Amino acid sequence: MSVSLRKARTIIRKTLEKGREMELKPLSVIVLDAGGHVIAFEREDDAAPGRFSIAHGKAYGSVMLGMAGTAQMQRAEAQAYFMAAVNGVYGGQVVPVPGGLLLRDRKGAVIGAVGVTGDTSDNDAAAGMAGIEASGLTGEI
């Protein structure tokens, strides 16, 4: 199973809707496939222009490590040298905080990742999970 463009657009639309419902700051949302390639991205009006890189880094770290943002942050706190090494391997592209969500198929295999940024990391993750659930896929915070 892979993430279709249609599913990616649904995730983004529903994530942004949840962000507005929660009265969050303007969000940016990216969906990556299992290889870390961009399927879709949107940045709300008034979101900072650098948000693409942050959303990408959250999702990229998740898919490349098979570890959602919350687990990455815990690993970074416990073993900072490991995450520093990972960031070296991946050219500084990993942002190890909540808001990087794994997408899994029914058997638990990683099929992609979502990166959400713009508000607090925990709020980003909550909005992203709402988008994933609305698309009918399984997410991991």
C-alpha positions in Angstrom: 0.0 0.0 0.0 1.2 3.5 -0.7 -0.2 7.0 0.0 -2.1 8.3 -3.0 -2.2 12.0 -4.0 -5.9 11.9 -3.2 -5.2 10.6 0.4 -2.4 13.1 0.8 -4.6 16.0 -0.2 -7.3 14.8 2.3 -4.8 14.6 5.1 -3.7 18.1 4.4 -7.2 19.5 4.0 -8.4 17.9 7.2 -5.3 18.9 9.2 -5.8 22.5 8.2 -9.5 22.3 9.1 -8.6 20.9 12.5 -6.0 23.7 13.0 -8.6 26.3 12.3 -11.1 24.5 14.6 -8.4 24.5 17.4 -7.6 28.2 16.6 -3.9 27.4 15.9 -1.4 29.7 14.2 -1.2 29.2 10.4 -0.1 25.7 9.6 2.0 24.1 7.0 1.6 20.4 6.1 3.6 17.9 4.1 3.0 14.3 3.2 5.9 12.1 2.1 5.9 8.6 0.7 7.8 5.6 2.2 10.9 6.7 0.4 10.8 10.2 1.8 9.6 11.9 -1.4 7.1 14.7 -1.3 3.6 13.8 -2.4 1.9 17.1 -1.4 2.5 20.3 0.6 0.4 23.3 1.6 1.2 26.4 3.6 -1.7 28.5 5.0 -1.8 32.2 4.3 0.5 34.1 6.8 2.5 31.0 7.7 6.2 31.8 7.8 8.0 30.9 4.5 10.5 28.7 6.2 7.8 26.3 7.3 8.3 23.9 4.4 11.7 22.9 5.7 10.5 22.4 9.2 7.4 20.3 8.1 9.7 18.3 5.7 12.3 17.7 8.5 9.6 16.5 10.9 8.2 14.0 8.3 11.5 13.1 6.8 13.0 12.1 10.2 9.9 10.0 10.9 9.9 8.1 7.7 13.7 7.6 7.5 14.0 6.4 11.1 10.6 4.6 11.2 10.1 6.6 14.4 7.5 9.3 14.9 8.4 12.7 16.2 7.6 12.1 19.8 9.8 9.0 19.9 12.6 11.0 18.1 12.4 13.7 20.7 12.7 11.2 23.5 15.7 9.6 21.8 17.3 13.0 21.3 16.8 13.8 25.0 18.3 10.5 26.0 21.0 10.2 23.4 21.7 13.5 21.9 24.8 12.1 20.1 22.6 9.6 18.2 20.3 12.3 16.8 23.3 14.5 16.0 24.8 11.6 14.1 21.5 10.9 12.3 21.2 14.6 11.3 24.8 14.3 9.9 23.8 11.3 7.9 20.7 13.0 6.5 22.3 16.3 5.8 20.7 18.2 8.7 17.2 17.4 7.4 15.8 15.8 10.6 13.7 17.8 13.0 13.1 15.4 16.0 10.0 16.8 17.6 6.2 16.1 17.7 4.5 17.0 14.5 6.3 14.3 12.5 3.7 11.5 12.2 4.2 8.1 10.7 1.7 6.6 8.3 1.3 2.8 8.6 -0.7 0.2 6.7 -2.9 -2.4 8.3 0.0 -4.7 8.9 2.1 -2.0 10.6 4.5 -1.3 7.7 5.5 2.4 7.2 3.9 3.8 4.1 4.8 7.4 4.5 4.8 10.3 7.0 3.2 13.7 7.6 4.9 16.8 8.9 2.9 19.6 10.5 4.4 22.9 11.7 3.2 26.4 12.7 1.9 26.1 16.3 3.3 24.2 19.3 4.7 20.8 18.4 2.0 19.0 20.4 -0.8 21.0 18.7 0.8 20.4 15.3 0.7 16.6 16.1 -2.9 16.7 17.2 -4.0 18.5 14.0 -2.0 16.1 11.9 -3.5 13.0 13.6 -7.0 14.4 12.9 -6.1 14.7 9.3 -4.7 11.2 9.1 -7.7 9.7 10.8 -10.1 11.6 8.6 -8.3 10.1 5.6 -8.9 6.6 6.8 -5.2 5.9 7.4 -3.4 4.9 10.6 -1.0 7.4 12.2 1.5 7.4 14.9 2.5 10.4 16.9 
